[in-house]
Amino acid sequence: MESWMLFWKVIFFIVLALFAILSVWVTIGGFRDLQYLFRKMEEEQQEAAKKQASQT
């Protein structure tokens, strides 16, 4: 019975560690995607302003 408790403790901590690593990975990736999104939005806005200025 004690060996099963040890087994599940090890499994639990492995899964917990993987969860923590993946959480950090996804969070960092999400911030990078947000930065990219805002950069693209700024570029599109500047491009639209240039296009509008050249038409008038």
C-alpha positions as CSV (number, residue, x, y, z in Angstrom):
1,M,0.0,0.0,0.0
2,E,2.8,2.4,0.8
3,S,4.4,1.9,-2.6
4,W,1.2,3.0,-4.3
5,M,1.1,6.2,-2.2
6,L,4.7,6.9,-3.2
7,F,3.9,6.2,-6.9
8,W,0.9,8.6,-6.8
9,K,2.9,11.3,-5.0
10,V,5.6,11.1,-7.6
11,I,3.0,11.2,-10.4
12,F,1.2,14.1,-8.8
13,F,4.4,16.2,-8.5
14,I,5.4,15.4,-12.0
15,V,2.0,16.6,-13.3
16,L,2.2,19.6,-11.1
17,A,5.6,20.6,-12.4
18,L,4.5,20.1,-16.0
19,F,1.4,22.2,-15.4
20,A,3.6,25.0,-14.0
21,I,6.0,24.9,-16.9
22,L,3.2,24.9,-19.5
23,S,1.4,27.7,-17.7
24,V,4.5,29.9,-17.9
25,W,5.1,28.9,-21.5
26,V,1.5,29.7,-22.6
27,T,1.6,33.0,-20.6
28,I,4.9,34.1,-22.3
29,G,3.5,33.1,-25.7
30,G,0.3,35.0,-25.1
31,F,2.2,38.2,-24.2
32,R,4.3,37.8,-27.4
33,D,1.2,37.4,-29.4
34,L,-0.4,40.5,-27.9
35,Q,2.7,42.5,-28.6
36,Y,2.6,41.3,-32.3
37,L,-1.1,42.1,-32.5
38,F,-0.7,45.7,-31.2
39,R,2.3,46.2,-33.5
40,K,0.3,45.0,-36.5
41,M,-2.7,47.2,-35.5
42,E,-0.4,50.2,-35.3
43,E,1.1,49.5,-38.7
44,E,-2.4,49.1,-40.2
45,Q,-3.5,52.3,-38.6
46,Q,-0.5,54.2,-40.0
47,E,-1.0,52.7,-43.4
48,A,-4.7,53.6,-43.5
49,A,-3.8,57.2,-42.4
50,K,-1.2,57.5,-45.2
51,K,-3.7,56.1,-47.7
52,Q,-6.4,58.5,-46.6
53,A,-3.9,61.4,-46.7
54,S,-2.8,60.6,-50.2
55,Q,-6.4,60.4,-51.4
56,T,-7.2,63.9,-50.3
